[in-house]
Amino acid sequence: MWTRQHKKRNTGRLIVPAISAAFLAYFGFHAYNGEFGIYSRYQYEARTVELKAQLEGVKARRMELERRVQLLQDGTLEKDMLDEQARRALNLSHSDEITIMRPRSSRN
């Protein structure tokens, strides 16, 4: 009768922990760096703050334009406003008028 004696290897005990460590490392990496990870959340929050500031600027500009359009509505037509807009668009003035040129950033 033949008997075989096998020496127990330690590598068999390391397979499950190694696979578990690789599994946790993979999902841990993507939990931090993935599309919806922790790092991306901070980027989304920074972008949200930036877009809210831009939205406030657009809202202010819209209110200004709505105010100017209100001056041109039927029944409340401001002749001075119409004259000012026409002169600015056509770049014209009368010969007896004084024209003051302002930088574009300060114009309304």
C-alpha distance (Angstrom), angle and dihedral (degrees) to the residues before:
residue distance angle dihedral
M1 . . .
W2 3.70 . .
T3 3.76 122.2 .
R4 3.73 127.1 -168.4
Q5 3.70 120.9 -153.0
H6 3.73 116.1 -157.9
K7 3.70 123.5 -159.7
K8 3.80 110.6 -132.8
R9 3.77 112.5 -117.3
N10 3.78 123.5 -140.7
T11 3.80 92.8 -147.3
G12 3.79 92.1 78.4
R13 3.77 90.3 62.8
L14 3.82 92.2 54.3
I15 3.81 98.3 53.4
V16 3.81 98.1 80.2
P17 3.84 95.4 43.8
A18 3.82 90.6 46.4
I19 3.80 92.5 51.3
S20 3.81 90.2 45.7
A21 3.80 91.9 50.1
A22 3.81 91.6 49.5
F23 3.81 90.4 47.7
L24 3.81 92.5 50.6
A25 3.81 92.6 44.4
Y26 3.80 91.8 52.1
F27 3.79 95.1 49.6
G28 3.80 92.7 38.9
F29 3.80 90.9 54.6
H30 3.80 92.3 50.2
A31 3.81 92.5 43.9
Y32 3.79 87.9 60.9
N33 3.83 103.8 31.9
G34 3.79 102.5 24.1
E35 3.80 127.4 110.4
F36 3.80 91.7 -90.6
G37 3.81 96.6 26.7
I38 3.77 131.3 124.8
Y39 3.81 94.7 -90.2
S40 3.81 91.8 49.0
R41 3.79 89.8 51.7
Y42 3.80 90.5 60.5
Q43 3.79 90.2 48.5
Y44 3.82 90.6 50.4
E45 3.80 91.0 49.8
A46 3.81 91.7 50.6
R47 3.80 90.4 48.3
T48 3.82 89.8 48.8
V49 3.81 91.4 55.1
E50 3.80 90.4 48.2
L51 3.80 93.0 49.5
K52 3.81 92.6 46.6
A53 3.80 89.7 55.0
Q54 3.79 89.6 49.2
L55 3.81 90.1 48.5
E56 3.79 91.3 53.9
G57 3.81 89.8 52.8
V58 3.79 91.5 49.7
K59 3.81 91.3 48.0
A60 3.81 91.0 51.3
R61 3.80 90.9 49.3
R62 3.81 90.5 48.2
M63 3.81 92.0 51.2
E64 3.80 89.8 50.7
L65 3.81 91.4 50.0
E66 3.80 91.8 46.6
R67 3.80 89.5 51.7
R68 3.78 91.0 50.8
V69 3.81 92.2 46.9
Q70 3.80 89.7 49.9
L71 3.80 88.4 60.7
L72 3.81 89.5 57.5
Q73 3.84 96.8 49.2
D74 3.81 120.5 119.7
G75 3.78 113.0 -87.1
T76 3.80 93.3 20.6
L77 3.78 98.4 55.7
E78 3.77 109.0 152.3
K79 3.79 107.8 -147.3
D80 3.77 91.6 -159.8
M81 3.81 90.8 53.3
L82 3.80 91.5 48.5
D83 3.80 91.1 47.7
E84 3.80 91.7 48.3
Q85 3.81 92.8 49.9
A86 3.82 92.7 47.1
R87 3.79 92.8 49.4
R88 3.79 92.4 47.6
A89 3.82 92.7 48.1
L90 3.81 94.0 45.9
N91 3.82 95.1 36.2
L92 3.80 91.9 -131.4
S93 3.80 136.4 138.5
H94 3.78 136.7 171.2
S95 3.79 120.1 -97.8
D96 3.81 92.5 -114.9
E97 3.81 95.1 51.3
I98 3.78 128.4 95.9
T99 3.81 112.6 -132.1
I100 3.79 118.5 -154.2
M101 3.79 114.0 -162.9
R102 3.82 114.4 -147.9
P103 3.80 128.9 -173.9
R104 3.81 113.9 -92.0
S105 3.83 93.5 -116.4
S106 3.83 92.6 63.7
R107 3.82 95.9 47.2
N108 3.82 119.4 106.9
